[in-house]
Amino acid sequence: MAGRGEIVYIGGYTAHSGGRGTGIVAARRDPDSGELTSLGTVAVAASPSFLARHPHRPVLYAVNELPDGQVSAWQVGPEGELTEIGSWATGGAEPCHLAVAPDGRFLFVANYGGGSVTVFPLDADGVPGERSDVVEHSGHGPDPERQERAHAHMVVPGVGGEPLLAVDLGTDSIYRYDLDAASGRLVPRPPRVRTPAGAGPRHLARHPDGRRCYVSGELDRSVLVYEADEDGVLHQRGRVDASDRAGHVQPSEIAVDADGRHLYLANRGVGTISVYSIGAGLPELVDEVETGGEWPRHFVLLGEHLYVADERADMVRTFRVDRETGVPMAIGEPLPIPSPTCVLP
């Protein structure tokens, strides 16, 4: 795998979940042109639908989004190769998201089907131990098909004493937890943040200012805007539409750029990326860019490039982002990848 460039990992769905992938694919990224060159499947795994890296160690983690949920870990080699470390049961069904604590001591997992959050302690080398906690959410929302019970969709570790946030689509809630580092258990920190009924919160993006955050409403095609008070409690400041397009719109990934000037949102169904400018008030829509596919499930901003994983179009597409306007423009040819669901630098 020798050669110039950075390694990007791409997770996706395999036949275990009705997908067409075989595991984790690696690609070499040219930081100047943005071009991705596939290096093929570097880890055969069952539906590694979301990926994360350890902040200090060469370890990569993936959820295995299965009825009997698991997480898997690999040692990352100098040329991007992956050597399997092992797999661990999450204690919850269909894990769909995971994140590592900033200090590298714990791994957190959101179990969508189980409506729960799992904690794994990590040793000095980043290897998970036996899970130390599984916290189950309870309740439901007004949508009888999607909100019949709790569905944890994202975990966002806190920084500098802030609580861990767990975004739950099924209960229209953002749960707040403190971590007891000695026991590895989560302690609820009231109050729970309740989104508008039927919003179906999916993912959350923090602003660099540490106060504002933005939540994609999967079920009501929204972006919800929150601001933290002096106690760190989130208060909703408003709502903006996810898309100007007619038809079925199902927002997925959401992110703020590094300088906090622009907000990005992927819209499945209509196959677009909405771009908003961020000022003192609510985000304002600048443009809505077609991705060339129908189902942009995830994207990542890397330098002046944006990489969009379209699950149903079997591709990762590269865009160059205009530094002033924030608007992305497609460049080059899409990278063919079966059922991609996550892009990790």
N, C-alpha and C positions, 0 to 999 in steps of 0.2 A: 504493500500500500504506500510505498515511498512516493514522495512528490510534494510540490508546494501546495499550500492551502490549508484550510481548516476542515475538521471532520464534523459533519452534521449527522445525527441519528434520527431515523424516522420509524415510529411505531405504527401499528395498524391492527386491523381485525384479520384473524385467520378463520379457517373453516369452522373452528370451535364456536364462533359467534356469527356465522353466516358470511364471513368475509373471504377475500381472495389472497390475502398475504400469507407469508410463511414465517414471519418473525420480525426482527429488527434489521432494518436496512441502513447501511452507512453510505454517505455521499461526501465527496470532497468538494469544498466550497472555495471558489476563487474570490477573495475579498474585494478585488478591484472590479471585476466584471459581474460578480454575483452568481456566475454559472455554477451549477451543481453537476457533478459527475458521479454516477452510481458506482459504488464498490461492491454491490451485491448484499445478500443477506449475511450478516455477521453473527447473528444469534437466532437459532430456531427456537421459537417460544409460542405459547398459546395466547393469542389475542393480547399482545403487549400494547394496550391502547393509549397509555400515557406513560411518559418517561421523565426521569429526574436525575440530576447529578449530585454527588456529594460535594459540598463547598470546598473541602480541603484534600480529599483523597481521590485517587483515580477509580471511582466506583460509579457504576450506572445502575439505576433501579427502574423497574417497570411493574405496573399492575398487570395481572393476568385476569382480564375481565370475564370471569367464568361464574357459573352458579355456585361453585365452591371456590370462593375468591382466594387468590394468592398474590404475593409479590415475589419478584425474582431480582437477583443482583448479579452483576458481572464485574470483573476486574477489567479496566480499560488499559489496553496496551499502548506502547509509544506510537504505533502507527494506526491506532483506532480499533485494533482487534479486540474482541470481547471474550473473556474466559469466565465460564459460569462459576459462581460462588455457591448458589443454592436458591431454594424457594421456601417460602413460609406461608402458612395459611393465615388469612386476615381475620377469620372469624365472622365474615360478612359476605353476602353475595354480591357479585358483579362490581368489584372495585373499579372506579373510573378515573381516579385522580390521586396523586401522591406528591408529597413535598418533604424536603429535609429541613430541620431546624437550622437557623443561621450558624449556630455553633457546631453543627455536625453531630450532635449527640443523640438525636431522635429522628425517626421517620414516621410521618403521619399519612394515613390512607383514608380516602372517602369511599365507602362502600355504597354504591348507588342502590342496588337491589336490597341490601340489608338495612339501608337507612341509618348507617352507623359510621363512627370514626374509630380507627384502630391506631394504636401507638406501638412502635417497635423501638427499643433502645438499640443504639449502634455502638459497637466497640471502637477502639482507637483506630482501627483500620477501615471503619465504615461498614462492618459486617453486622447485619441484624441479629439480635438475640430473640428469645421467645417474646411474643407480644406481651406488653405490660398493661394494656387496657383496651377495651372495646366499649364505647359509649353509644348506646342506641337512642335515636330520636323517636319521638312518638307524635302522632297527630296526622292530619291530612289537610288537603286544600279543597277548593270548590270544583276542580276538574276531576270527574270521577274516573277517567282513564289514566291520567298522568299523575294525579295527586291523591290516589287512594290510600297512600301511606307515606311515611318519610322516605326521601331519596336524597341522601347526601351526595353532592356533586363536586365539591371543591374544598380543599383545606389550605388555609393561608397562615403559615406560622407567623407569630408575632416577633417584633424586633424591639429590643431595649425595654423589656417589661410589658410590652403590649400583649394582649391575649391572642391566642390562636383563634382564627375565624373559620367556621365551618358553614358553607353555603348549602342550604337544603331546599331543593326544588319542590319536594312533596309537601312540605309544611309552610312554604312561603316564609322562610326564616333564615337569619344569619345568627348562628349560635356562637357564643364567646366562651373560651375556656382558658384558664391558667394551667400551666403544666407544673406538677409537683415533680421536680427533677429527681428527687430521692427515690420515689416509688414508680415514676414513669406513668402516673395516672393524671387524667384530666379533671380539673375542678371547675364546674360551671361558674362563670362570672356574669351575674345579671347586670343589665337586662338583656334578654334576647331581642334581637332586632327583627321586627316583623315587617315584611314587605307588603305592598298592596295585595289583596286576595287575588289569587289566580295569576300572579306575575310569573311564578315558576323560576325563581332566581337560579342561575346556572354557574356563572363564573364572576369573579370580582377582580378589579384592577385598581391598585393603589396609585395615587398621584405622588410624584417625588416630594411634594411639600409635607407628606406624612399626615395630612388632615383629610383630604378629599379622597373618595373612592367611588368607583362606578361599577354597577352590577348589570349584567345582561339578563333581561327577563325573557326566558325561552318561550313562555306560553302566551305572553301578551304583547310580543314584539316591541319591547321597551328597553331603554337604558335608564336605570334608576341612579340618581345622583345623591351621594351621602357626604356628610361632613362630620368629623369628630369634634366633640366639645372638649373642655379642659380635662375631663375625666376619661376621655377616650371613648365615650358613648357615641355611636353613630346616629345621626338624625337625617332623615330624608329631606333634601332641599328641592327636589323636583324630579321631573320625568321628561324624557324626549323620545321621539319615535325612532325605532331601529332602522326603518327603511321608508322610502317614499314610493316603493314599488307596490303594485296591486298583487294579490294572490297570497299564497301561503308563505309566511316569513317566520323562521325559527332561529333566532339569534343563538350564537354559540360562543366563540372566543372573543375576549375583549382585552385591550391593552392600551397603555399610555406610553408615548414615546419618551425617550430618556430625558429630554429637556422640559417635559410637561406641557408642551404646546398643543399636542394633538392626541385625540382619542380615536381608536380603531375598533370596529366591530364587524364580525363575520356574520352574514345572514344566509342560512341554509334555506332551500326552497327557491329563492330568487337568484342565488349565486352571486352575491355582491359583498364588497367591503365598504362599509360606511365610514367616512372620515369626518371628524368634528374638530373644530378649533376650540381650545379651552381658554377661557378668560375668567373674569371675576364672577360672571353669572353662570347660567347653564351652558353646556356645550352646544355649539351651533354647527349644523350640518354644512360642510364645505363641498363634499362631492360623494357620490355613491358609484363605485367602480365595479364593473363586471369582472368576475374571476375567470370566466371561460368554462366554468363547471356549474353544477347545481347545488352541491352540498359541501361548502367550505367549513369543515369541522374545526380546524385549528390553524393558527398562523403564528409566526414569530418575526419580530423585528431584529435585524442584525445589521448594524451600521446603517448604510443608506439603502438597504434592501429589505424587502418583505417577502416571506416565503409562506405560501398558502397550501395547506394539505386539503385536497378535495376528495372526500371519502368515496363518493360514488363515481366520480370521473377518473379515478385511479391515476391521480397525478399530483405532483407538487409543482406549483407555478411560482416563478420568480418575478418580482416587481422591483423597479427602482423608485424610491420615494423622493419627491421634490422637497428639498430642505425647507423652502419657504412656505409653500402651500400645504405640505404634508400629504399631497395626493400621490398615490402609487400608480405607476404605468408598467404594464406587462412588458418583459423583455425576454428574448430568446424563446426556445421551445420548452414546453413543460417536461419535467422529468417523470417518466412513467413509473409509478409505484402502485401496486395493488392495495386497495382499501386503506389509504393512509389516514391516520387519525391524530398524529402528534409529530411536531418537528422540534428537535432539541439540539441546540448548538453545543 
